[in-house]
Amino acid sequence: MNIKIQTYIEMKTPSATLSWEVLILVAHHLDPKTLAIASCVSKSWLHSMSSDQLWKPIVTANFPSLSTLPSAVSYCRLYALGHSTAIRRRQIPSKPTLSLSDLVFAVSITSKCNFCVVAAASRSVDALVMDPPGVFSFGVGFEDCVLRKNEGLEEVVRVTWNVVVKGWRGVFTLMDCERKVRFVGGGEEWFSEELPAPSCCSKVVASSVVADVKVVMCDDGGGKVRVEKVSMGILSVVDWRYVGVEDGLRYLQHFLLT
């Protein structure tokens, strides 16, 4: 018998005979865990320790919304459901099976007026620099830019960003976006596109994350401008911060490994 229960009973009943009235009196002073242990003593104790009279105030105090459900389920069962849900909410998500070393980023910037590639690169992600450290945001330099543009030129460009699992085990498009940009030395252009929710969710449910791309340009001399760097990341719209590396990898898993 649980020591807490036994001590309380010994205080209330000097004789060896245990009355059910005393048992119920004791039960009202026990916490949910001890009640659950006591219900394992015997069938009679199970019946007594599982009564709605005992569990209703416990459920109401801990899970008030569950206590209002018009259900035939016992309050003991409702508490068990609420308790298991609370534990799952506190659990730390499992480590993603994907790693940065599994991935390759392929990014390109294409002119829409003549379909020429302005800049393009494919890089192993683990070789890229996190910008800033610890989050799913990476920078790619373009020392040998494909095409140089006239200073001050405005035109529509298309930015595409694909993530490839090494060995071509999976490909996912994080961005395929186009809009007008102005080519200015030292200028920056931002592209953003809402990402889909994982396939396990309804298509009408937003994912709360967006693909974010920043294009940085530099003066290349002679009135020409080129793309110097592109930063790519996954941004949370909840707090407008880049997601952590593990959260980014968990998100990509839904599309690359399923």
N, C-alpha and C positions, 0 to 999 in steps of 0.2 A: 504494500500500500504506500502511496506517496506520503512522505514524511510530513508535509504540510497538512494534508488531510487527516492523517493519523493523530498528530498533535492536537489539532482542533477538536477532533472527536473525543479524545481522552479528556480534554478540559471540560467538555459539555456532558459527558456520560461517564460517571464514576463506576457504573456497573459494566459487566462484560457484554450485556445485551445492547445491540445498536438499534435504536428506533428509527423508522423512516422519516419521522418528523425532524429528528436531529440531522439526518443525512441531508434533507432538503434545506434545512437552516444553514448547514455548513456550505452547501453548494452555492448559495447566494453570495458567499464571501470569497469565492474562488475566481481566479483569473481564467481566461479562455484556455490557456495551455494546460493548466491543472485540471480543469473540467474534462478536457479531452482525454487526459491520462486516466482520470477516475472512471470514465465511461468504459474503459477496457477491463475493469475488475471482474464484472459479471454481466449477464443479460439484464438483471434487475438494476444494476448501477447504470448500465447503458441507457435503459429506459428513463431512469430518474435524471441523469445528467444531460440528457439530450432534449429535455422538454422545452417547448416554446416559451414557457413562463421564465425560464432561466436565460435563454439566449436572445429573446426579443430586445431587452434593454441593452445587451451587449452589442447587437447588430446596429441598433439605433444610434448608439454612442460612437461606434467606429465607422459604420458605413450607412449613414442616414438615407441615402438614395435607395439602397437595396431594401431597407426596411419598409419602403412604401410600395414595393412591387406587389401587385395582386397575383401572388403565386401560391401554388399548393406545396411548394418546397419548404421544408422545415427551416426555422431560423438558424439552427445549428449548421445546416447545409449552406445557407446563405452566407454565414460567417466564414465557412471554409472557402467558398468561392471568392469572397472579397479579400480574404487573407492571402490566398495564392496569387491573386491579381496584383496585390500590393507588393508582394515579393518579386514578381516578374518585372514590375516597373522599376524596381531598385537594382535589378541585375545589370551588370556591365555587359554590353554587347560583345559577342565573340570576336576574336581577331579575324580580319578579312583573310581569305585564302589567296587573294591577289597580292602581289607586292609591286613596288615601283620598278623593280628589275624585270618584271614581266612585260612592261608596257613600252610602246613607242608612240611618240606624238608626231603626227604629220599635219603641218599647217601650211596654208598657201593664201596669198593675196593676189587676186586676179582683176585686171582692168575689164570693166564691162563694155567699154566703147570699142575695143579692138581684141578683147579676149586674150591679151598678153599677160603672162605671169609677172607680177611686180616683185614678189618675193615668195620663196618656198623653202621649207626645211623639214627633215625627218630626223628626230633625235630620240635616243634611248632616254627614258625619263629619269632613271637613276643617275644619269650623267649630267642632268640639268641642275641649275641652282634654284632652290626654293626661295621664293620672294613674296613675303618674308619667311624666315625659317619656321618649320613646324606646321605649315598650312598647305593646302592643295592649290598652290600657285607657283608657276615656274616660268622662267625667262629663257628665251631663245635669241641668241645674237645672229645678225646677218652681216658678217664681215664682207662676204662676196654677194652682194645684192644682185638679183637678176636684172632689174630694170631701174633706171633713174628717171625721175620726172622733173619737169620744169618747175622752178620755184613759183608758188602761188596758184598752181594749177588745181582746179576742182573737177572731180569726176567720180562716178559711181564705181566702187570696187566691191568684190565679193570675197569674204573671208570664210574659209572652211577650216575646221579643226577636227581631225579624226584621231581616235585612240585605237591602237592596234595591239593585240596580244601577240607577243613574239611566237613565231611559228605559224602565224595566220590562224590561230585558234578562235579569233573573234575580232570584229571591228565594230566600233560604235562612233557615230557622228555626234560630237558635242556641240558643234556650231556650223551652220551654213547660212550666213547672213550677208546682206548687201545694203549699202547706203552710200551717200555722197561724202567724200572726204576732201580736205584741202591739204595739199602737199606743201608744208612749210618747215624749214630747218628748225629743229628743236621743238616742233609741234607734236601733239599727242592726239590720237583718235581712239575712242572707246566703242566697242561693240558688245552687245549683250543679247542673249537669247534664252528664253525660258526652257528648262529641260523637262522632259517627260517624267511622269511618275513611274516607279517600277512596275513591271508587268503584272505583279500580284495585286496592284491597286486599280481601281476604276479609272478610265481615261479622263473622267471629269474631275478627278482629284488632282490638285496641283502638287508638284513635287517640292515646292518651297526652295528650290535651288535654281540658279541660272549659270550658264556658261558666260564667262567674262574674259574679254580679250582687249588688251591695250596695245596699240601700234605706236611705236616711238620712231620719229624721223630725225634725220640729221642733214646738215648742209654738206654736200659733196663737192662744192666748189664749181665755179663756172655757171652759177645760176641753176644748178641741178640739186635735187633732193633725193635721198634714198631712204628705205626702211632700215633702221639701225637695229631695232630690237622689238620682239613681240613677247608680251607677258600673257599667260593663259592660266585661268583658275576657275574653280567652282565656288560660287558665292551664295551664301544663305540670305534669303530675302527676309528672314525673321529678324535678324540683328545686323544685316548688311556687313557681315564679316566672311572672310574665306573659311570654308570648312576645314577641319583638320585632315591630315593625310589619311588616317584610318577611315574616317567617315567618307572621304572621297573615294577610297578604294572599295568600301562596302557598296556605295552607290553604283559604281561601274560594274561590280560583280553581277548585278541583276541583268545587265545587258550583254556582258562579254562572256559569261560562263554558264548561262542558262539557255 
